[in-house]
């Protein structure tokens, strides 16, 4: 297993792609001080990543870059995720001037973009994950006590899955085999308040599984290897915990 980490200003990202029983952690560097906030792999092995309010597609070696979506100035994507069965990329987009965020959906070639959901003023969408088998997209609201919502891939049937899920709710990932949601929270200014929680896909049976973490942000599961990975915002580290997933 090869592990690398990069930290750009206050942006951490964790891009883990499973290849058989191995993992590849992809590190992309953008010149002139731009920060990559999120990245994701498609089934065709193309890599999608965000720089401020732009989604860019490249080959695994970084060649052939193409703009997929451009939101304009004063905006930035916080996270993206890909629904390969639908050929779509989803992203949580922050608007600095309007003090709100949106959940955006586009085809992988950048066509047919639409807004799935908008926040109230001041709210902040922070993470997004795909439930491909059941055709849902999940996303997190970092403030308002922490909220997890989901909708069908086309944006219909929006549901609130969890409320009071925790402060600074950022990372989210899904265990499709065991039917679980995993997410990270932490208290601002505390180096040991970070936690990882999990619950059923409907929000039931919530439990705390990791504590005393240092501002955990992005989260990724290796269900087959029974491992959880996460980034730490303050320290710039990628960390891992083993043998915490339910038995199949």
Secondary structure, DSSP 8 states (H G I E B T S, - for coil): ------EETTEE---EEEETTEEEE-----STT--EEEEEE-TTS-EEEEETTEEEEE-TTS-S-EEEEE--SSEEEEEEEEETTTTEEEEEEEETTTTEEEEEEEETTS-S-EEEEE--TT--EEEEEEETTTTEEEEEESSTT-EEEEEETTS-S-EEEESS--TT---EEEETTTTEEEEEE--TT-TT-EEEEEEETTS-S-EEEEEEESSEEEEEEETTTTEEEEEETTT--EEEEES-S---
